[in-house]
Amino acid sequence: MKRYFLKIPVIILLAAVIFFIKREPKEEFDFETNDLIPYIQKIIPATASVEEANYINKWSLIFDSKGVAVGKFILTTPYCDNFTGYAGPLPLIIAADSDEKILGLELLPNNETPSWIEGLKNIKFFNSWNGKSLVEVANLQIDAVTGATFTTVAVRDIVKKRSGIFTGSFKYEKEKQKFLVKWMEDAYSPVLYFILLASLTAIFIRKLNKYRTYLQISSIIFFGLISGKFISIYFLENISINGLAIFTSFVTVFLIGFSVIVPLIFNKHFYCYYICPFGGVQTLLGKIPVKKFRLNSRTIKLLRAVRLIVFISILITIAAGLKLDLTQIEPFTVFIFSSASMTVIIGSTVIFIASIFVKNPWCVYFCPTGQFFDLLKDGIKVKKN
């Protein structure tokens, strides 16, 4: 005979992960209006995209067109904006290879005289730190350049301070982050609100469940392809690391709120059943009239156990502070074509083909996010002797 524990153990488990997680503090930087890619390409030509995070003591990643990491970078702004050149602050990108050895520096938009900067590049001043680690840079002495003393002294001090902040030898007082939650993030926000409200209503009014297919199609288009708003383990990890600052719109607030509250309080699925674009595609493909492949009960039990083990393993990895690219574990980024890796595209294609013959194979047997919501809905199953 089986019984369910109350959901308290699940909440305690998740709270423990959040408590033990190695938080990577960040400072604000506007990646939308400051495109770093052209600047980084001057150092690493293969750069196609970057991780949009301005960490204090962790490198952000640089990716090529296939989504493969080809380098790392840190920003000196706003950490070192108190150091100024001749005409003001000198925000820098410090790029490094996979071994965290500096490959070069590149200046972001500034008010210095262009001819001075060009001259410094010609004499390879910005390459003075190449091949060094940030630990080595903290103790490296670089001479100022005659004729551009203000600029070169500022750059030298900025690099030294930034490396000190990164390595912990220099204390940096992080400013309290400010964030603004918007009601209307873009022109599609009203549609997203409607889908959320309609799906929430359909959960409690059975007659509306016949419109589920239309809601799923809408979610695929608007939550998946257009807005790229979906819940994943990577997204949940970001919430635990960044706190409420990750919520930039009330659409996101309601999405995560309903997705957690409905299974936790009402024992019903919300996100997986209506909103998840990846699950929606599988459900629609499953309607294709072909002979379905049925798994036996032993195989189903085994696969569900594997999904639970994968989910627990991910939690342990996150809590231990180990580096893990969670975007490669779940295929949801396939809806964001500009950043989807070839691995994700191929994996998603295989899953979509399989869903024609097996009902929602990813959702039911592999998805760690689905496992998270199952635990919220059902608690922890145990056998009673």
C-alpha positions as CSV (number, residue, x, y, z in Angstrom):
1,M,0.0,0.0,0.0
2,K,1.3,3.4,-0.9
3,R,0.7,6.7,0.8
4,Y,1.9,10.3,0.2
5,F,3.9,12.3,2.6
6,L,2.7,15.8,3.0
7,K,4.5,18.2,0.6
8,I,6.6,19.6,3.4
9,P,9.6,17.4,2.6
10,V,9.6,18.7,-1.0
11,I,9.6,22.3,0.2
12,I,12.3,21.5,2.7
13,L,14.4,19.9,0.0
14,L,14.1,22.8,-2.4
15,A,14.8,25.3,0.5
16,A,17.9,23.4,1.3
17,V,19.2,23.6,-2.2
18,I,18.5,27.3,-2.3
19,F,20.3,27.7,1.0
20,F,23.4,25.8,0.0
21,I,23.6,27.0,-3.5
22,K,26.8,28.9,-4.4
23,R,25.4,32.3,-5.3
24,E,27.2,34.3,-8.0
25,P,26.6,38.0,-7.3
26,K,26.2,40.3,-10.3
27,E,26.0,43.9,-11.1
28,E,23.6,45.5,-13.5
29,F,24.7,46.0,-17.1
30,D,22.4,46.8,-20.0
31,F,23.1,44.1,-22.5
32,E,20.2,45.2,-24.8
33,T,21.7,48.6,-25.6
34,N,25.3,47.5,-25.3
35,D,26.1,44.8,-27.8
36,L,29.3,43.2,-26.6
37,I,29.7,40.8,-29.6
38,P,31.4,43.2,-32.0
39,Y,33.9,44.2,-29.4
40,I,34.7,40.6,-28.3
41,Q,35.0,39.5,-31.9
42,K,38.1,41.7,-32.2
43,I,39.7,39.4,-29.6
44,I,37.9,36.1,-30.4
45,P,36.6,36.2,-34.0
46,A,34.4,33.1,-33.6
47,T,32.2,34.9,-31.1
48,A,28.5,34.6,-32.0
49,S,26.8,35.1,-28.6
50,V,27.6,35.7,-25.0
51,E,26.2,34.9,-21.6
52,E,24.4,38.1,-20.5
53,A,25.7,38.3,-16.9
54,N,28.0,40.7,-15.2
55,Y,29.3,38.5,-12.4
56,I,31.6,39.9,-9.6
57,N,33.8,36.8,-9.2
58,K,32.9,34.5,-12.0
59,W,33.7,34.5,-15.8
60,S,30.8,34.9,-18.2
61,L,30.8,32.6,-21.2
62,I,31.4,33.3,-24.9
63,F,29.9,31.0,-27.5
64,D,30.4,30.4,-31.2
65,S,27.6,30.0,-33.8
66,K,27.1,26.4,-32.8
67,G,26.7,27.2,-29.1
68,V,30.1,25.9,-28.1
69,A,32.0,27.9,-25.5
70,V,35.0,29.5,-27.1
71,G,36.1,31.8,-24.3
72,K,35.2,33.8,-21.2
73,F,34.9,37.5,-20.3
74,I,34.4,39.8,-17.4
75,L,33.4,43.5,-17.4
76,T,35.1,46.3,-15.5
77,T,32.0,48.4,-15.3
78,P,30.5,49.4,-12.9
79,Y,33.1,48.0,-10.5
80,C,35.9,50.3,-11.6
81,D,34.0,53.4,-13.0
82,N,35.6,55.5,-10.3
83,F,38.9,55.3,-12.3
84,T,38.7,57.7,-15.2
85,G,41.0,58.5,-18.1
86,Y,41.4,61.9,-19.7
87,A,37.7,62.3,-20.6
88,G,35.8,60.0,-18.2
89,P,35.3,56.3,-17.3
90,L,36.9,53.6,-19.4
91,P,34.7,50.5,-19.4
92,L,36.6,47.4,-20.5
93,I,35.9,43.9,-21.6
94,I,38.6,41.4,-20.4
95,A,38.5,38.3,-22.6
96,A,40.1,35.0,-21.7
97,D,40.5,31.5,-23.1
98,S,39.0,28.3,-21.5
99,D,42.0,28.1,-19.1
100,E,41.2,31.7,-17.9
101,K,44.3,33.2,-19.4
102,I,43.7,36.7,-20.8
103,L,43.5,37.0,-24.6
104,G,43.0,40.7,-24.7
105,L,41.2,43.8,-23.6
106,E,38.7,45.9,-25.5
107,L,37.3,49.3,-24.7
108,L,33.5,49.8,-24.7
109,P,32.1,53.2,-25.8
110,N,34.0,56.0,-24.1
111,N,34.9,59.7,-24.5
112,E,38.6,59.3,-24.9
113,T,40.3,60.7,-28.0
114,P,39.9,58.0,-30.7
115,S,43.4,58.7,-32.1
116,W,44.9,58.1,-28.7
117,I,43.1,54.8,-28.3
118,E,44.1,53.8,-31.9
119,G,47.7,54.6,-31.1
120,L,47.7,52.5,-28.0
121,K,46.3,49.6,-30.0
122,N,49.0,50.0,-32.6
123,I,51.7,49.6,-29.9
124,K,49.7,46.7,-28.5
125,F,49.3,48.3,-25.1
126,F,46.0,46.5,-24.5
127,N,47.9,43.2,-25.0
128,S,50.2,43.8,-22.1
129,W,48.2,41.4,-19.9
130,N,47.8,38.6,-22.5
131,G,48.6,35.1,-21.3
132,K,48.3,36.1,-17.6
133,S,45.7,34.9,-15.1
134,L,43.8,37.4,-13.0
135,V,45.8,36.3,-10.0
136,E,49.0,37.2,-11.9
137,V,47.5,40.4,-13.1
138,A,46.9,41.7,-9.6
139,N,50.6,41.9,-9.0
140,L,51.7,42.8,-12.6
141,Q,53.4,46.2,-13.1
142,I,52.7,47.9,-16.4
143,D,54.3,51.2,-17.3
144,A,52.2,54.1,-18.4
145,V,52.6,55.3,-22.0
146,T,54.0,58.8,-22.6
147,G,51.5,61.0,-24.4
148,A,48.6,59.0,-23.1
149,T,49.4,58.9,-19.4
150,F,45.9,59.6,-18.1
151,T,44.4,56.8,-20.3
152,T,47.1,54.2,-19.7
153,V,47.3,54.8,-16.0
154,A,43.5,54.5,-15.8
155,V,43.5,51.2,-17.8
156,R,46.3,49.8,-15.7
157,D,44.5,50.6,-12.4
158,I,41.2,49.4,-13.7
159,V,42.6,46.0,-14.7
160,K,44.4,45.7,-11.4
161,K,41.4,46.6,-9.3
162,R,39.0,44.4,-11.4
163,S,41.3,41.4,-11.0
164,G,41.6,42.1,-7.3
165,I,37.8,42.2,-6.9
166,F,37.5,38.9,-8.9
167,T,40.2,37.1,-6.8
168,G,38.9,38.6,-3.5
169,S,42.0,40.5,-2.6
170,F,40.1,43.8,-3.0
171,K,36.8,44.3,-1.2
172,Y,34.0,45.6,-3.4
173,E,30.7,46.9,-1.9
174,K,28.0,45.7,-4.2
175,E,25.2,48.2,-4.6
176,K,21.7,47.1,-4.0
177,Q,20.2,46.0,-7.3
178,K,17.1,47.8,-8.5
179,F,14.5,46.2,-10.7
180,L,11.2,47.3,-12.2
181,V,8.4,44.8,-12.9
182,K,6.4,45.9,-15.9
183,W,2.8,45.1,-16.7
184,M,3.2,45.5,-20.4
185,E,6.7,44.3,-21.5
186,D,5.8,44.3,-25.2
187,A,2.9,44.2,-27.7
188,Y,2.3,40.5,-27.0
189,S,1.9,40.8,-23.2
190,P,-2.0,41.0,-23.4
191,V,-2.0,37.8,-25.3
192,L,0.2,36.1,-22.7
193,Y,-2.1,37.3,-19.9
194,F,-5.1,35.9,-21.8
195,I,-3.5,32.5,-22.3
196,L,-2.5,32.3,-18.6
197,L,-6.0,33.3,-17.4
198,A,-7.8,31.0,-19.9
199,S,-5.6,28.1,-19.0
200,L,-6.1,28.7,-15.3
201,T,-9.9,28.9,-15.8
202,A,-9.9,25.7,-17.8
203,I,-8.3,23.8,-15.0
204,F,-11.3,24.3,-12.7
205,I,-14.1,24.3,-15.4
206,R,-14.0,21.0,-17.1
207,K,-16.2,22.1,-20.0
208,L,-13.4,24.4,-21.1
209,N,-10.9,21.6,-21.3
210,K,-12.1,20.9,-24.8
211,Y,-10.3,24.1,-25.8
212,R,-6.9,22.8,-24.5
213,T,-5.5,22.2,-28.0
214,Y,-6.1,25.8,-29.0
215,L,-4.5,27.0,-25.8
216,Q,-1.5,24.8,-26.4
217,I,-1.1,26.1,-29.9
218,S,-1.3,29.6,-28.6
219,S,1.4,28.8,-25.9
220,I,3.7,27.3,-28.5
221,I,3.4,30.4,-30.7
222,F,3.4,33.2,-28.0
223,F,5.2,31.7,-25.0
224,G,7.7,29.6,-27.1
225,L,8.4,31.1,-30.5
226,I,7.7,34.8,-29.9
227,S,8.5,35.6,-26.2
228,G,10.7,32.7,-25.2
229,K,9.1,32.6,-21.8
230,F,9.2,29.1,-20.3
231,I,10.1,27.5,-17.1
232,S,13.1,25.2,-16.8
233,I,15.6,24.0,-14.2
234,Y,18.0,26.7,-15.5
235,F,15.2,29.4,-14.9
236,L,14.5,28.1,-11.4
237,E,18.3,28.1,-10.6
238,N,18.4,31.7,-11.7
239,I,15.6,32.6,-9.4
240,S,17.5,31.1,-6.5
241,I,20.7,32.9,-7.5
242,N,19.3,36.3,-8.6
243,G,16.2,36.5,-6.4
244,L,13.3,38.7,-7.5
245,A,15.6,40.7,-9.8
246,I,14.9,38.0,-12.5
247,F,11.2,39.1,-12.6
248,T,11.0,41.9,-15.2
249,S,7.3,41.5,-16.0
250,F,4.2,40.5,-14.3
251,V,3.7,37.9,-17.0
252,T,6.7,36.1,-15.6
253,V,5.5,36.6,-12.0
254,F,2.1,35.1,-12.8
255,L,3.6,32.3,-14.9
256,I,5.9,31.0,-12.1
257,G,3.2,31.8,-9.4
258,F,0.4,29.8,-11.0
259,S,2.8,27.0,-12.0
260,V,3.8,26.5,-8.4
261,I,0.6,27.3,-6.5
262,V,-1.8,25.2,-8.6
263,P,0.0,21.9,-8.1
264,L,1.0,22.7,-4.6
265,I,-2.4,23.8,-3.3
266,F,-4.9,22.3,-5.7
267,N,-3.1,19.1,-6.8
268,K,-3.5,19.9,-10.4
269,H,-1.0,20.4,-13.3
270,F,-0.9,23.8,-14.8
271,Y,2.3,24.6,-16.6
272,C,3.0,21.2,-18.0
273,Y,-0.6,20.6,-19.1
274,Y,-1.3,24.0,-20.8
275,I,1.6,26.4,-21.0
276,C,4.8,24.5,-21.7
277,P,5.5,25.0,-25.5
278,F,7.7,21.9,-25.7
279,G,5.0,19.7,-24.1
280,G,2.5,21.3,-26.4
281,V,4.4,20.3,-29.6
282,Q,4.6,16.7,-28.3
283,T,0.9,16.6,-27.6
284,L,0.0,17.9,-31.0
285,L,2.3,15.5,-32.8
286,G,0.8,12.7,-30.7
287,K,-2.5,13.4,-32.4
288,I,-1.1,12.1,-35.7
289,P,-3.1,9.0,-36.5
290,V,-0.4,6.3,-36.5
291,K,-0.1,3.1,-34.5
292,K,1.2,4.0,-31.0
293,F,3.9,2.2,-29.2
294,R,2.9,1.2,-25.7
295,L,5.6,0.8,-23.0
296,N,5.1,-2.0,-20.4
297,S,4.6,-1.1,-16.7
298,R,8.1,-2.1,-15.7
299,T,9.8,0.1,-18.3
300,I,7.5,3.0,-17.4
301,K,8.5,2.6,-13.7
302,L,12.2,2.4,-14.6
303,L,12.1,5.6,-16.7
304,R,10.2,7.5,-14.1
305,A,12.8,6.4,-11.5
306,V,15.5,7.7,-13.9
307,R,13.8,11.0,-14.2
308,L,13.7,11.4,-10.4
309,I,17.4,10.4,-10.1
310,V,18.3,13.0,-12.8
311,F,16.3,15.7,-11.0
312,I,18.0,14.9,-7.6
313,S,21.4,14.8,-9.2
314,I,20.9,18.2,-10.7
315,L,19.8,19.6,-7.3
316,I,22.9,18.1,-5.7
317,T,25.1,19.5,-8.5
318,I,23.6,23.0,-8.1
319,A,23.8,22.9,-4.3
320,A,27.5,21.9,-4.5
321,G,28.3,24.9,-6.7
322,L,29.5,22.7,-9.5
323,K,29.5,24.2,-13.0
324,L,26.8,22.6,-15.2
325,D,25.3,24.0,-18.4
326,L,21.7,23.4,-17.6
327,T,20.6,24.8,-21.0
328,Q,22.0,21.6,-22.6
329,I,20.1,19.3,-20.2
330,E,16.7,20.5,-21.2
331,P,15.8,21.2,-24.9
332,F,13.5,24.2,-24.3
333,T,16.0,26.7,-26.0
334,V,15.1,25.1,-29.3
335,F,12.4,27.8,-29.5
336,I,15.1,30.5,-29.4
337,F,16.8,29.8,-32.7
338,S,19.5,32.3,-32.2
339,S,20.9,30.6,-29.2
340,A,19.9,26.9,-29.6
341,S,22.9,24.7,-30.0
342,M,23.1,21.9,-32.5
343,T,22.8,19.4,-29.6
344,V,19.5,20.9,-28.5
345,I,18.2,21.0,-32.1
346,I,19.1,17.4,-32.8
347,G,17.8,16.2,-29.4
348,S,14.5,18.1,-29.9
349,T,14.0,16.6,-33.3
350,V,14.5,13.1,-32.0
351,I,12.0,13.8,-29.1
352,F,9.4,15.3,-31.5
353,I,9.6,12.3,-33.8
354,A,9.3,9.9,-30.9
355,S,6.2,11.8,-29.6
356,I,4.3,10.7,-32.7
357,F,4.5,7.1,-31.5
358,V,4.9,7.5,-27.7
359,K,2.7,9.9,-25.6
360,N,4.8,12.9,-24.5
361,P,8.0,11.0,-24.0
362,W,10.1,13.9,-22.8
363,C,7.5,15.2,-20.4
364,V,6.6,11.9,-18.9
365,Y,9.9,10.1,-18.7
366,F,12.8,12.6,-18.8
367,C,11.9,16.2,-18.0
368,P,13.5,17.4,-14.7
369,T,11.2,20.4,-14.7
370,G,8.2,18.1,-15.0
371,Q,9.6,16.1,-12.1
372,F,9.7,19.3,-10.0
373,F,6.0,20.0,-10.7
374,D,5.1,16.3,-10.1
375,L,6.7,16.6,-6.6
376,L,4.8,19.8,-5.9
377,K,1.5,18.0,-7.0
378,D,2.0,14.6,-5.4
379,G,4.5,15.0,-2.7
380,I,7.0,12.2,-2.1
381,K,5.6,8.7,-2.7
382,V,6.7,6.0,-0.3
383,K,5.7,2.4,0.3
384,K,4.1,1.4,3.6
385,N,5.3,-1.9,4.9
